Amino acid sequence: MKMPLPIVLIISLFTIQSCEKDLVAPSPPDTYRILFQLSGSFKGEPVSDLFTVSEFGGDLERITDADISSRNMRWSEDGAFIYHYEFDSVRGGIYRRNNDGTNPVNLTQRLFGIDLDPIHFSVSRDGKKIAFLNVPDLFVFHADSIEQVTDGETGVSRPIWSPVDDNLLAFTAVNSLGVTALLMVDLTNGITKELTPEQMNLSGYFVWSPDGSCISFTDKNHKHIYILDIATLSIREFTSSEVTDWKPNWSPDGRKIVFVRYFDVDHIELIVKGVDDDVERILLSTDVILEEPGWAPHGESIAFRWGEFPRSLYLINQDGSSVRKITSQDASDREFNYVWSPVPIP
């Protein structure tokens, strides 16, 4: 698929049942922090806002105000800013704030007549481009222009920039066979190409490798995880279990992938596997919902959401030891859509 980009100047190692624990020890001066959305209550007050918490837990900081609904957030590459979608009962926009929540700026305020999708947006590594959906199409906003990436494709969703190239944008869409395909547009020449075979049906979730050379994803038909080489478009099967493997996430050095193996509602495992070997290590086996694993940037621990509703954020060491809840007891209801800071935050 090729199309030009018109510019519109409109401006276990063990089984866990109940051995979780809360950590409230003071954090060192500079620690990695986790940005997450809390929908429920905070110190008895109803909220639907963004918070950050230290990887050591207990140091909860509120980022957005209770009068708005904030979701789907990102850090800037240097950790200085937070990007998020915000809705104020009239219209939504994509905002940038300092990492302590101050100085909010509506980056998309000039896009009158554009109905931004609150979930599917992505900020490029350099912070200069924002990919977003104005259903049904995908657009890129930068400077004083908008570039239209798709034109009438069905089911366009989940735009994600390359971690190393600010001109490469991957996304999913429904192809001519009616299955969800992985596509990539190169903004230097406006060419969009389909990366996955026509018959392969993605679950919709995919993630770039840290060096931008590969993308891992789950096939909806076979429930396996695959790795796609961007340069050659070769695809190899990473897992081949008889049950569902999903939500892969790369280690910072690109040598391992953590994922969730779902047997049934009473048997779920958190697993780490080397990219270049067949050795799987079960970090945790549980009989309650576990989802969204994500490596810490230093590679020593993995965050995940865990528990019956409401689910909370937990950390586990990369060797499967020391499971701990990191969000404060002052917060209740559900915590979700989290993302690690890319660098330690003072």
Secondary structure as UniProt FT lines:
FT   STRAND          7..8
FT   STRAND          14..15
FT   STRAND          33..42
FT   TURN            43..44
FT   STRAND          45..54
FT   TURN            55..56
FT   STRAND          60..62
FT   TURN            66..67
FT   STRAND          69..75
FT   TURN            77..78
FT   STRAND          81..87
FT   STRAND          92..98
FT   TURN            99..100
FT   STRAND          105..106
FT   TURN            107..110
FT   TURN            112..113
FT   STRAND          121..123
FT   TURN            125..126
FT   STRAND          130..134
FT   TURN            135..136
FT   STRAND          137..142
FT   TURN            143..144
FT   STRAND          145..148
FT   STRAND          154..161
FT   TURN            166..167
FT   STRAND          168..174
FT   TURN            176..177
FT   STRAND          180..186
FT   TURN            187..190
FT   STRAND          191..194
FT   TURN            198..199
FT   STRAND          202..208
FT   TURN            210..211
FT   STRAND          214..219
FT   TURN            220..222
FT   STRAND          225..229
FT   TURN            230..232
FT   STRAND          235..237
FT   STRAND          244..250
FT   TURN            252..253
FT   STRAND          256..264
FT   TURN            265..266
FT   STRAND          267..274
FT   TURN            275..276
FT   STRAND          280..286
FT   STRAND          290..295
FT   TURN            297..298
FT   STRAND          301..306
FT   STRAND          312..317
FT   TURN            318..319
FT   STRAND          324..325
FT   TURN            329..330
FT   STRAND          331..340
//
